[in-house]
Amino acid sequence: MRLGATHKAAPLIYIGTCGYAYTDWLGTFYPATIRRGEMLRFYTRCFPAVEVDASYYGLLAERTIDRMIENTPADFRFSFKVPRTLTHSQPADAQASLDADAFVSSVLPVLNAGKFACALLQFPNAFKPTDTTRAYLHKVVQMLQPLPLVAEFRNHEWQDARTHRTLRELRVGWCNVDMPQYKSLLHPSADVTSAVAYVRFHGRNAAQWWKGDNTTRYDYDYRPDELEPWTQRVAELNAEVPQTYAFFNNHARGNAPRNAEMLLDMLRERYGAAAEVAVPAQDAPPAQRSLFE
C-alpha cells in the first residue's frame, strides 16, 4: 500500500462480494422489502466493486448488461467470471472460440464504459498442470483478448514459480485465495503477475468443502483475527500494482458483505487516511456504514 501517497487519484483498493442478488441477504444486508431490480443500486451505496457470478453459468442478456452500467456510479468496477464452458471443460477449438467470442462481446459495453475490472478464469481442482492444460491455458487466454484476465486455480500444484512466470508472460493476474487448508488446495499468498492484484475469500468451512453445494460450501463467517493477516497481504499486493480487488465469496446468510465491511474497517484502522481504499458514491446515506452493527 502506498502509505506516503497524498493525491486523490483513482482509488487503489476495491473491496466487495462475489455476487449480490441473494435472497438470503434480505433483512441482513438488504432491506427485507427490496425488489430484485433495486439490489445493485443499493449495493453500490456500500461497496465500489462486485464480482459477477451469473456470467459463469451463461451469457448475460444485453439489456441486463445495460442496466448494470446504468445503475452504477462512474467509478464502480465489475469483475466477470468466465463461463464454465471454458474453464470446467476443454472444448474443441472451434467451440471454445465461439464461446470466448460470445463472452467477450457480451461484456465489451462494460469495458467501453470504463467499469471493467477484469474477467476471472476459475479452474476446478481437477484442472492440474500438464502439457495439455498449460497449452489450453495459453489458448483460452488468447481467445479472450482484449479483456484483462485473472486466473484462479484450485489445485495446489499450480502454485509455483513456473505458473507465476507463465502468467506474467501472458499478462494474466494470479488469484490469491483464502480457503480451507487441505493439502490439495492453495495456501494464502500475496502474489502479483499482472497489473491487477486479486484476492478471493471462500471461507474455511472444511467440513462442507468437498461434499457441500454452492451455498453450504461457502457458509462461513470470518473472525477479525482470521482477516488480520490479510490486511498485510493486501498492503503488499497494493504496493505492486495500480489496483487491488478483494472479493468475499462466503455469501451464505449475508456473511460476505458483513466480512467485506469488516476488512474495509480493519484496513482503515491499520493504515488510516493513507489507505487508499475505494469508497462508495459520495451521496451514500450516512447510516449506510452501520448496516451490520
C-alpha positions in Angstrom: 0.0 0.0 0.0 1.4 3.4 -0.9 1.3 4.8 2.5 3.0 8.0 1.5 0.6 8.9 -1.2 -1.4 12.1 -0.7 -3.1 12.6 -4.1 -6.7 11.8 -4.6 -6.4 9.9 -7.9 -8.4 6.8 -8.7 -8.6 4.7 -5.6 -6.4 1.6 -5.5 -8.2 -1.0 -3.3 -11.6 -2.3 -4.2 -13.4 -4.5 -1.7 -16.7 -6.2 -2.5 -18.5 -9.5 -2.8 -18.9 -12.3 -5.3 -22.4 -11.8 -6.5 -25.0 -9.5 -4.9 -28.5 -10.8 -5.8 -29.0 -13.3 -2.9 -32.4 -13.7 -1.3 -30.9 -14.7 2.0 -29.4 -11.2 2.2 -32.9 -9.8 2.7 -33.2 -8.5 6.2 -29.5 -8.8 6.9 -27.8 -6.7 4.2 -30.7 -5.6 2.1 -34.0 -4.2 3.4 -36.5 -7.0 3.7 -38.8 -5.4 1.2 -36.3 -4.5 -1.5 -37.1 -5.7 -5.1 -34.5 -7.6 -7.0 -34.1 -4.9 -9.6 -33.1 -2.4 -6.8 -30.4 -4.6 -5.3 -27.5 -3.4 -7.4 -28.2 0.2 -6.8 -28.4 -0.4 -3.1 -25.2 -2.4 -3.2 -23.2 0.4 -4.8 -24.0 2.6 -1.7 -21.9 0.2 0.3 -19.2 -1.2 -2.0 -17.3 0.1 -5.0 -17.0 -3.2 -7.0 -18.6 -6.6 -7.4 -17.6 -9.9 -8.9 -20.4 -11.1 -11.2 -21.1 -14.8 -10.7 -24.0 -15.1 -13.1 -21.7 -15.0 -16.2 -20.2 -18.3 -15.1 -23.5 -20.0 -15.8 -24.3 -18.3 -19.1 -24.1 -15.1 -21.1 -25.9 -12.2 -19.6 -28.5 -10.5 -21.8 -27.6 -7.3 -23.5 -30.4 -5.4 -21.5 -29.0 -6.9 -18.3 -25.5 -5.5 -19.0 -27.0 -2.1 -20.0 -28.9 -1.9 -16.6 -25.7 -2.8 -14.8 -23.9 0.1 -16.4 -26.8 2.5 -15.9 -27.4 1.6 -12.2 -23.8 2.1 -11.0 -21.6 5.1 -10.5 -18.9 6.1 -13.0 -16.1 4.8 -10.7 -17.8 1.4 -10.0 -16.0 -1.7 -11.2 -17.2 -5.1 -12.4 -15.3 -8.4 -12.5 -17.0 -11.1 -14.5 -16.4 -14.8 -14.1 -15.7 -16.5 -17.4 -18.3 -19.1 -18.5 -17.8 -22.6 -17.1 -17.9 -24.0 -20.6 -14.3 -22.5 -21.0 -13.0 -23.4 -17.5 -14.6 -26.6 -16.4 -14.3 -28.3 -19.7 -11.8 -28.1 -22.6 -14.0 -27.8 -25.7 -12.7 -28.3 -29.2 -11.0 -25.2 -30.7 -14.0 -24.2 -32.8 -16.5 -24.3 -29.9 -14.1 -22.7 -27.5 -13.6 -19.8 -29.9 -17.3 -19.3 -30.3 -17.9 -19.4 -26.5 -15.0 -16.9 -25.9 -16.1 -14.5 -28.7 -19.7 -14.5 -27.3 -18.5 -13.8 -23.8 -16.1 -11.0 -24.9 -18.9 -9.4 -27.0 -21.3 -9.6 -24.1 -19.1 -7.6 -21.6 -17.5 -5.2 -24.1 -20.0 -2.5 -23.2 -18.8 -2.6 -19.6 -15.2 -2.3 -20.8 -16.1 0.6 -23.1 -17.9 2.3 -20.2 -14.7 2.2 -18.1 -16.2 0.0 -15.5 -14.5 -3.3 -16.3 -12.0 -4.6 -13.7 -11.2 -8.0 -15.2 -12.5 -11.4 -16.1 -11.9 -14.3 -13.8 -10.9 -17.7 -15.1 -11.8 -20.1 -12.2 -10.4 -23.6 -12.9 -11.6 -26.6 -10.8 -9.4 -28.8 -8.6 -9.3 -31.4 -11.3 -7.5 -29.0 -13.6 -3.9 -29.9 -12.9 -0.8 -28.6 -14.6 0.1 -30.8 -17.5 1.4 -30.1 -21.0 -2.3 -30.3 -22.2 -3.7 -28.0 -19.6 -0.9 -25.5 -20.0 -1.5 -25.4 -23.7 -5.2 -24.9 -23.1 -4.5 -22.0 -20.7 -2.5 -20.3 -23.4 -5.2 -20.9 -26.0 -8.1 -19.6 -23.9 -6.2 -16.5 -22.8 -5.6 -15.6 -26.4 -9.2 -16.2 -27.3 -10.4 -13.8 -24.5 -8.4 -10.8 -25.7 -8.6 -7.8 -25.2 -10.0 -8.5 -21.8 -7.7 -8.1 -18.7 -7.7 -11.6 -17.1 -7.1 -13.2 -13.7 -6.7 -16.9 -13.2 -7.8 -18.8 -10.1 -6.5 -22.4 -9.7 -7.9 -24.7 -7.1 -5.2 -27.4 -7.3 -2.1 -26.6 -5.3 0.2 -28.0 -8.0 -0.2 -24.7 -9.9 1.2 -22.6 -7.0 4.8 -22.4 -8.1 7.3 -20.2 -9.8 6.7 -21.7 -13.2 3.0 -20.8 -13.2 3.7 -17.3 -12.0 6.3 -16.9 -14.8 3.8 -18.2 -17.4 1.0 -15.8 -16.1 3.4 -12.9 -16.3 4.3 -13.7 -19.9 0.6 -13.9 -20.7 -0.2 -10.7 -18.6 -2.7 -12.7 -16.6 -3.2 -12.0 -12.9 -2.8 -14.6 -10.2 -5.8 -15.0 -7.8 -4.8 -15.2 -4.2 -7.2 -17.2 -2.1 -8.4 -17.9 1.4 -9.9 -21.3 1.8 -9.8 -24.4 3.9 -6.2 -25.6 4.3 -6.4 -29.0 2.6 -3.2 -30.3 1.2 -4.5 -30.3 -2.4 -5.7 -26.7 -2.2 -3.8 -23.4 -2.4 -2.3 -21.7 0.6 -2.7 -18.0 1.3 -0.4 -15.8 -0.7 0.3 -12.2 -1.8 1.4 -12.8 -5.4 1.1 -10.5 -8.4 1.6 -11.5 -12.0 -0.1 -8.6 -13.9 -1.3 -5.1 -13.4 -4.2 -6.3 -11.3 -3.9 -7.9 -7.9 -6.8 -10.1 -6.9 -8.0 -11.9 -3.7 -11.0 -14.2 -3.2 -12.2 -15.2 0.3 -14.0 -18.5 0.1 -14.4 -19.1 3.9 -12.9 -22.0 5.8 -15.8 -24.5 6.0 -13.6 -27.6 5.7 -16.4 -29.9 6.6 -18.5 -28.9 3.6 -15.8 -28.1 1.1 -15.9 -31.4 -0.8 -19.5 -32.5 -0.2 -21.4 -29.2 0.1 -23.2 -27.3 -2.6 -22.5 -23.8 -3.8 -24.2 -22.4 -0.7 -23.1 -24.7 2.1 -19.5 -25.0 0.9 -19.0 -21.2 1.4 -21.1 -20.9 4.5 -18.6 -19.3 6.8 -18.3 -16.1 8.9 -14.7 -14.8 9.3 -13.5 -13.6 12.7 -11.4 -10.5 12.8 -8.2 -12.4 13.8 -8.6 -14.5 10.6 -8.8 -11.4 8.4 -6.0 -9.6 10.2 -3.1 -11.3 8.3 -4.9 -10.3 5.0 -4.5 -6.6 5.8 -0.8 -7.0 5.5 -1.1 -9.1 2.3 -3.4 -6.6 0.7 -0.9 -3.9 1.6 1.9 -5.9 -0.1 -0.3 -6.5 -3.2 -1.3 -2.9 -3.5 2.3 -1.7 -3.3 3.0 -3.6 -6.6 0.0 -2.6 -8.8 -2.3 0.2 -9.6 -5.4 -1.6 -8.4 -6.2 -4.4 -6.0 -9.5 -6.3 -5.8 -10.7 -8.3 -2.8 -14.0 -10.2 -3.1 -15.8 -12.3 -0.5 -17.4 -15.5 -1.8 -18.8 -16.7 1.6 -22.2 -15.4 0.6 -24.5 -17.6 2.7 -26.7 -15.6 5.2 -25.1 -12.3 4.3 -21.7 -13.2 5.6 -19.9 -11.8 2.5 -21.0 -8.2 2.8 -20.5 -8.3 6.6 -16.9 -9.6 6.3 -16.2 -7.2 3.4 -17.1 -4.3 5.6 -15.0 -5.8 8.4 -11.9 -6.0 6.2 -12.5 -2.4 5.0 -12.7 -1.2 8.5 -9.6 -3.1 9.5 -7.6 -1.6 6.6 -8.7 1.9 7.6 -7.9 1.3 11.3 -4.4 -0.1 10.4 -3.4 2.4 7.8 -5.6 5.4 8.5 -6.0 8.0 5.8 -3.0 6.6 3.9 -5.1 3.5 3.0 -6.3 4.5 -0.5 -9.5 2.4 -0.4 -12.2 2.8 -3.0 -15.3 4.3 -1.4 -19.0 4.1 -2.4 -20.7 7.0 -4.1 -20.5 10.3 -2.2 -24.2 10.5 -1.9 -24.5 7.4 0.2 -26.6 7.9 3.2 -24.8 8.5 6.5 -26.3 5.4 8.0 -25.1 3.0 5.4 -21.7 2.3 7.2 -23.6 0.9 10.2 -25.6 -1.7 8.4 -24.1 -4.6 10.4 -23.9 -3.0 13.8 
